[in-house]
Amino acid sequence: MATPLSQKIASHIREIGHPITFANFMEMALYDSEYGYYTTGSSPGQSGRPGFPIGMAGGDFYTAPCVSPLLAQILVRQLQEIDGRLGHPSDFTLLEMGPGEGRLIKDILDEIKKVDSDLYARLSIILIERSPFLQTVQKQAVEGHSHINKKVTWVSHLNNLKDESLVGVFLSNELVDAFPVHRVRMEPEGLKEIYVDLVDGQFVEYLDEPSTDDLLKVLKACESTLPVGMTTEINVNAVEWMQEVVRVLHAGVVLTIDYGHTSQDYFSPQRNEGTLMCYYRHTVTTNPYERIGEQDMTAHVNFSNLAQVGEKTGLTLTGFTNLIHFLMSLGIDEIISGYDQESPEVKGAIELLRPQGMGTTFKVLIQHKGVEISTLQALRHRPFFDGVLIPVGCGT
């Protein structure tokens, strides 16, 4: 069924007279100012959206903060340690990029106010959100923190911030997976990019030469060679994003929480069709050309690529772990013991710790700049794969 956004994208292809990259298609599907999945809100009647909030039951997918508020308690423990490593600065800034409906930042503020009045008094918040609708929702989420409200800044893009203006923590949770990705396929004659064309009113995929040399650079940087017939995603936006993070951070830590893999796993034969997934009311599909503007689209994160770019541009790799080890290292078992074992909090925590679910699929990349950090409490327990994050040759 045609949607307003599918008609708009079709008109765009007709107007320019040639196919567009899948990255351009995904950018419009998620972020178009009129009909994009993330930018137009989820209220009934808006752009034909079904009216189910992101991450909630009946919505399109679950996010970690929606599964359990205990994630915020764990993160506050890590924020407190980082605050100490920075010498308890008079203005400690917590920047969250892509805060969604503001659930995580609200839970973090609730917890800091309860356990650390000194940090709460010194805290400033920057929320980077390009959707006016979601900015409104986020403002409602933090309105109970009158002190913090005076020190909250909303900006639409990271490049609006000044060079080295941040002292504190740069936090993102399930952000990078929503960046538009280029899709490529290895053919016998070499790497080809997947473009989106319009034939008889239908979107079809079209293979042609890569639209940018950056696609080959990402593969070569981590010594990845794709077998013939393999389809995968290359997230050029993630490279540019990491460079911007380095530019903005003066001193502190970058915490990136998302689902993804090291390069070795990302380009393994078991992912021969890539990692692109679409979500609609908790139904998972691999067809991005249906319900355009009404379903989410994501691709897993190549954490080796992020670590490599960070090393090249000024960040030091602190460590890499998965969600289970991150939570256990910061004392999730101790926190759970204080709750009724049948409570929603504990049941949610179990979901975060599930070995074949969020607990291993979600990874945590920790990087730092302008501060001496050999390790952090979150890295006490290390998974077996953390030593292969950056393959030999990466970062050079």
C-alpha positions as CSV (number, residue, x, y, z in Angstrom):
1,M,0.0,0.0,0.0
2,A,1.4,3.4,-1.0
3,T,2.1,5.9,1.8
4,P,2.5,9.6,1.5
5,L,6.3,9.1,1.9
6,S,6.6,6.4,-0.7
7,Q,4.8,8.7,-3.2
8,K,7.2,11.5,-2.2
9,I,10.3,9.4,-2.7
10,A,8.9,8.1,-6.1
11,S,8.4,11.7,-7.2
12,H,11.9,12.6,-6.2
13,I,13.4,9.7,-8.3
14,R,11.2,10.8,-11.3
15,E,12.3,14.4,-10.8
16,I,16.1,13.7,-10.7
17,G,15.8,11.1,-13.4
18,H,18.1,8.4,-11.9
19,P,18.2,5.9,-9.0
20,I,19.2,7.0,-5.5
21,T,21.5,5.2,-3.1
22,F,19.9,3.1,-0.5
23,A,21.4,5.5,2.1
24,N,19.4,8.3,0.5
25,F,16.2,6.2,0.5
26,M,16.7,5.3,4.2
27,E,17.4,8.9,5.1
28,M,14.1,10.0,3.6
29,A,12.2,7.0,5.1
30,L,13.4,7.8,8.7
31,Y,14.0,11.5,8.7
32,D,12.0,13.3,6.0
33,S,10.6,16.5,7.6
34,E,7.1,15.8,6.5
35,Y,6.6,12.0,6.7
36,G,9.8,10.5,8.2
37,Y,9.4,7.7,10.8
38,Y,11.4,9.5,13.5
39,T,10.6,13.1,12.7
40,T,6.8,13.3,12.5
41,G,5.9,11.8,15.8
42,S,3.7,8.8,16.7
43,S,0.4,10.5,17.4
44,P,-2.7,9.0,15.7
45,G,-3.4,10.7,12.4
46,Q,0.1,12.2,11.9
47,S,1.4,11.1,8.6
48,G,-0.7,8.0,8.7
49,R,1.2,6.7,11.7
50,P,-0.5,4.1,13.9
51,G,-0.2,6.0,17.1
52,F,2.0,3.6,19.1
53,P,4.9,5.2,21.0
54,I,8.4,4.1,20.2
55,G,9.5,1.2,22.4
56,M,6.2,0.6,24.1
57,A,3.9,-2.4,24.0
58,G,1.9,-2.2,20.7
59,G,4.6,0.0,19.2
60,D,7.3,-1.0,16.8
61,F,10.2,-2.2,19.0
62,Y,11.4,-2.4,22.5
63,T,14.4,-0.3,23.7
64,A,16.6,-1.2,26.6
65,P,15.4,1.8,28.8
66,C,11.8,0.7,28.2
67,V,12.5,-2.9,29.2
68,S,14.0,-1.9,32.6
69,P,14.6,1.4,34.5
70,L,17.5,-0.4,36.2
71,L,19.7,0.4,33.2
72,A,19.6,4.1,34.4
73,Q,20.7,3.1,37.9
74,I,23.7,1.2,36.4
75,L,24.6,4.1,34.2
76,V,24.6,6.5,37.1
77,R,27.1,4.3,38.9
78,Q,29.4,4.7,35.9
79,L,28.7,8.4,35.6
80,Q,29.8,8.8,39.2
81,E,33.1,7.1,38.6
82,I,33.8,9.2,35.5
83,D,32.9,12.3,37.5
84,G,35.6,11.3,40.0
85,R,38.2,10.6,37.3
86,L,37.5,14.1,35.9
87,G,38.1,15.7,39.4
88,H,34.4,16.5,40.0
89,P,34.2,19.5,37.6
90,S,32.0,22.4,38.6
91,D,30.0,21.9,35.4
92,F,29.7,18.2,34.5
93,T,27.8,17.8,31.2
94,L,25.8,14.7,30.3
95,L,25.1,14.8,26.5
96,E,22.7,12.3,25.1
97,M,22.3,12.1,21.4
98,G,19.0,10.6,20.0
99,P,17.2,10.4,23.4
100,G,13.9,9.2,21.9
101,E,11.0,9.9,24.2
102,G,13.4,10.9,27.0
103,R,12.8,7.8,29.2
104,L,16.5,7.1,29.8
105,I,17.5,10.7,30.6
106,K,14.5,11.0,33.0
107,D,15.4,7.8,34.8
108,I,19.0,8.9,35.1
109,L,18.0,12.3,36.5
110,D,15.7,10.6,39.0
111,E,18.5,8.3,40.2
112,I,21.2,11.0,40.4
113,K,18.9,13.3,42.4
114,K,18.3,10.4,44.8
115,V,21.8,9.2,45.3
116,D,24.2,12.1,44.5
117,S,23.0,15.6,45.3
118,D,26.4,17.0,44.7
119,L,26.6,15.7,41.1
120,Y,23.0,16.7,40.6
121,A,23.8,20.3,41.5
122,R,26.7,20.4,39.1
123,L,25.0,18.7,36.2
124,S,24.1,20.2,32.9
125,I,22.2,18.3,30.1
126,I,22.5,18.5,26.4
127,L,20.0,16.6,24.3
128,I,20.6,16.3,20.6
129,E,17.3,15.7,18.8
130,R,16.4,16.7,15.2
131,S,12.7,15.9,15.6
132,P,10.6,18.8,16.9
133,F,7.9,16.3,18.0
134,L,10.4,14.3,20.1
135,Q,11.9,17.4,21.6
136,T,8.4,18.3,22.9
137,V,8.1,14.8,24.4
138,Q,11.5,15.0,26.0
139,K,10.7,18.3,27.6
140,Q,7.7,16.7,29.2
141,A,9.8,13.8,30.4
142,V,12.3,16.0,32.4
143,E,9.8,18.7,33.5
144,G,9.8,17.3,37.1
145,H,13.5,18.4,37.5
146,S,13.1,22.1,37.9
147,H,16.8,22.6,38.7
148,I,17.9,20.7,35.7
149,N,15.4,22.3,33.4
150,K,17.3,25.6,33.7
151,K,20.4,23.8,32.5
152,V,19.0,21.7,29.7
153,T,20.0,22.6,26.1
154,W,18.3,21.1,23.0
155,V,20.1,21.2,19.7
156,S,19.1,19.6,16.5
157,H,22.5,18.6,15.2
158,L,25.9,17.8,16.7
159,N,27.6,20.3,14.5
160,N,25.8,23.1,16.3
161,L,28.2,22.6,19.3
162,K,31.5,24.3,19.6
163,D,34.9,22.6,19.4
164,E,36.0,20.9,22.6
165,S,33.0,22.3,24.5
166,L,32.1,19.2,26.4
167,V,33.5,18.1,29.8
168,G,31.7,15.0,31.0
169,V,30.0,12.1,29.2
170,F,28.8,11.7,25.6
171,L,26.0,9.0,25.8
172,S,24.2,7.3,23.0
173,N,21.8,4.4,23.3
174,E,20.5,2.7,20.2
175,L,21.5,5.7,18.0
176,V,24.1,4.5,15.5
177,D,21.9,1.6,14.3
178,A,19.4,4.2,13.0
179,F,22.0,6.0,10.8
180,P,21.2,5.6,7.1
181,V,23.5,3.0,5.6
182,H,24.9,2.3,2.2
183,R,24.2,-1.3,1.1
184,V,26.7,-3.0,-1.1
185,R,27.1,-6.4,-2.8
186,M,30.3,-8.2,-3.8
187,E,30.0,-9.2,-7.5
188,P,32.6,-11.3,-9.5
189,E,33.8,-8.0,-11.1
190,G,34.1,-6.2,-7.8
191,L,32.1,-4.2,-5.2
192,K,28.8,-2.8,-6.3
193,E,26.4,-0.5,-4.5
194,I,22.7,-1.1,-4.2
195,Y,20.6,1.8,-5.6
196,V,16.8,2.3,-5.5
197,D,15.1,2.9,-8.8
198,L,11.4,3.2,-9.8
199,V,10.0,0.8,-12.4
200,D,6.3,0.7,-13.3
201,G,5.6,2.6,-10.1
202,Q,7.4,0.0,-7.9
203,F,10.7,0.4,-6.1
204,V,13.4,-1.9,-7.4
205,E,17.1,-2.4,-6.5
206,Y,19.7,-1.6,-9.0
207,L,23.5,-2.4,-8.8
208,D,26.1,0.1,-10.0
209,E,29.5,1.4,-9.1
210,P,29.9,2.7,-5.5
211,S,28.8,6.3,-5.1
212,T,31.7,7.2,-2.9
213,D,35.3,5.9,-2.3
214,D,34.5,5.9,1.4
215,L,32.7,2.5,1.0
216,L,35.9,0.8,-0.1
217,K,38.0,2.7,2.5
218,V,35.8,1.3,5.4
219,L,36.3,-2.2,4.2
220,K,40.0,-1.9,3.6
221,A,40.7,-0.1,6.9
222,C,39.8,-3.2,8.9
223,E,41.1,-5.7,6.3
224,S,37.7,-7.0,5.4
225,T,37.3,-8.9,2.1
226,L,33.8,-9.8,1.2
227,P,33.1,-13.1,-0.6
228,V,31.3,-13.0,-3.9
229,G,27.6,-12.9,-3.4
230,M,27.6,-11.2,0.0
231,T,25.4,-8.2,0.7
232,T,26.2,-6.0,3.6
233,E,25.9,-2.4,5.0
234,I,28.5,0.3,5.3
235,N,27.7,3.1,7.7
236,V,29.6,6.2,6.4
237,N,27.5,8.4,8.6
238,A,28.9,6.6,11.7
239,V,32.4,7.5,10.6
240,E,31.4,11.2,10.3
241,W,29.5,11.1,13.6
242,M,32.5,9.7,15.5
243,Q,34.7,12.5,14.0
244,E,32.2,15.0,15.3
245,V,32.1,13.4,18.7
246,V,35.9,13.8,19.0
247,R,35.7,17.4,17.9
248,V,33.1,18.3,20.5
249,L,34.6,16.4,23.5
250,H,37.3,18.3,25.5
251,A,37.6,15.8,28.4
252,G,35.5,12.9,29.3
253,V,34.1,9.6,28.2
254,V,32.1,8.4,25.2
255,L,29.6,5.6,26.0
256,T,28.1,4.0,22.9
257,I,25.4,1.4,23.6
258,D,23.9,-0.5,20.6
259,Y,23.5,-3.8,19.0
260,G,26.3,-4.8,16.7
261,H,29.5,-6.7,16.2
262,T,33.2,-6.5,15.7
263,S,34.3,-6.4,12.0
264,Q,35.3,-10.0,12.2
265,D,31.7,-11.0,13.0
266,Y,30.0,-8.2,11.0
267,F,31.4,-9.5,7.7
268,S,31.2,-13.2,8.6
269,P,29.5,-15.6,6.1
270,Q,26.6,-16.1,8.5
271,R,25.5,-12.6,7.7
272,N,25.7,-13.1,4.0
273,E,22.5,-11.0,3.5
274,G,23.6,-8.2,5.8
275,T,22.0,-7.0,9.0
276,L,19.2,-4.6,7.8
277,M,16.0,-5.1,9.7
278,C,12.6,-3.4,9.6
279,Y,10.2,-3.2,12.6
280,Y,6.5,-2.6,12.5
281,R,4.4,-3.2,15.7
282,H,6.9,-5.7,17.0
283,T,6.9,-7.6,13.7
284,V,10.3,-8.0,12.1
285,T,10.7,-8.0,8.3
286,T,13.6,-7.5,5.9
287,N,11.6,-5.5,3.3
288,P,12.3,-1.8,3.5
289,Y,10.0,-1.0,0.5
290,E,6.7,-1.5,2.4
291,R,5.0,0.8,4.9
292,I,7.6,3.5,4.1
293,G,7.5,6.1,6.8
294,E,5.5,3.8,9.1
295,Q,8.2,1.2,10.0
296,D,11.6,1.5,11.5
297,M,14.7,0.5,9.7
298,T,18.0,-0.3,11.4
299,A,21.3,-2.0,10.7
300,H,23.7,-3.5,13.2
301,V,26.7,-1.4,14.3
302,N,30.3,-2.2,13.2
303,F,32.0,-1.3,16.5
304,S,35.5,-2.0,15.1
305,N,34.9,0.8,12.7
306,L,33.9,3.2,15.4
307,A,36.8,2.3,17.6
308,Q,39.2,2.6,14.7
309,V,37.9,6.1,13.7
310,G,38.1,7.2,17.3
311,E,41.7,6.0,17.6
312,K,42.7,7.9,14.4
313,T,41.0,11.2,15.4
314,G,41.8,11.6,19.1
315,L,39.9,9.1,21.3
316,T,41.6,6.4,23.3
317,L,39.9,3.0,23.5
318,T,38.9,2.4,27.1
319,G,37.2,-1.0,26.5
320,F,34.6,-3.0,24.7
321,T,32.1,-5.3,26.3
322,N,28.6,-6.7,26.0
323,L,25.5,-5.6,28.0
324,I,25.6,-8.7,30.3
325,H,29.2,-8.0,31.4
326,F,28.6,-4.2,31.6
327,L,25.7,-4.7,33.9
328,M,27.3,-7.4,36.0
329,S,30.5,-5.4,36.4
330,L,28.5,-2.4,37.8
331,G,26.6,-4.5,40.3
332,I,23.2,-5.3,38.7
333,D,23.0,-8.3,41.0
334,E,23.3,-6.1,44.1
335,I,20.6,-3.7,42.7
336,I,18.2,-6.6,41.9
337,S,18.5,-8.0,45.4
338,G,16.8,-4.9,46.7
339,Y,13.6,-5.5,44.7
340,D,10.8,-8.0,45.0
341,Q,11.9,-10.8,42.6
342,E,8.5,-10.7,40.9
343,S,8.6,-7.0,40.3
344,P,8.6,-5.4,36.8
345,E,12.1,-4.0,37.5
346,V,13.6,-7.5,38.1
347,K,11.7,-9.0,35.2
348,G,13.0,-6.2,33.0
349,A,16.5,-6.7,34.2
350,I,16.3,-10.4,33.3
351,E,15.5,-9.4,29.8
352,L,18.6,-7.2,29.7
353,L,20.7,-10.1,30.9
354,R,19.3,-12.7,28.6
355,P,22.3,-14.5,27.0
356,Q,20.6,-15.1,23.7
357,G,18.9,-11.7,23.6
358,M,19.8,-8.2,24.6
359,G,22.5,-9.3,27.0
360,T,24.9,-10.5,24.2
361,T,23.5,-8.7,21.1
362,F,23.9,-5.3,22.7
363,K,27.5,-4.1,23.1
364,V,29.1,-1.2,25.0
365,L,32.0,0.7,23.5
366,I,33.8,3.0,25.9
367,Q,36.3,5.6,24.7
368,H,38.0,8.6,26.5
369,K,39.8,11.8,25.8
370,G,41.6,14.4,27.9
371,V,41.6,12.3,31.0
372,E,43.8,9.5,32.3
373,I,41.8,6.2,32.4
374,S,43.3,2.8,32.3
375,T,40.1,1.0,33.0
376,L,36.6,1.5,34.5
377,Q,34.4,-0.4,36.8
378,A,32.2,-1.4,33.9
379,L,35.1,-3.3,32.4
380,R,35.9,-5.5,35.4
381,H,34.4,-8.6,33.7
382,R,35.5,-8.8,30.1
383,P,34.0,-11.0,27.4
384,F,36.2,-13.1,25.2
385,F,35.8,-11.0,22.1
386,D,37.0,-7.6,23.4
387,G,40.6,-8.2,22.3
388,V,39.6,-8.5,18.6
389,L,37.8,-5.2,18.4
390,I,40.4,-3.5,16.2
391,P,42.1,-6.0,13.9
392,V,45.7,-5.7,13.0
393,G,46.2,-2.8,10.6
394,C,43.2,-0.8,11.8
395,G,43.8,2.7,13.0
396,T,47.0,3.1,10.9
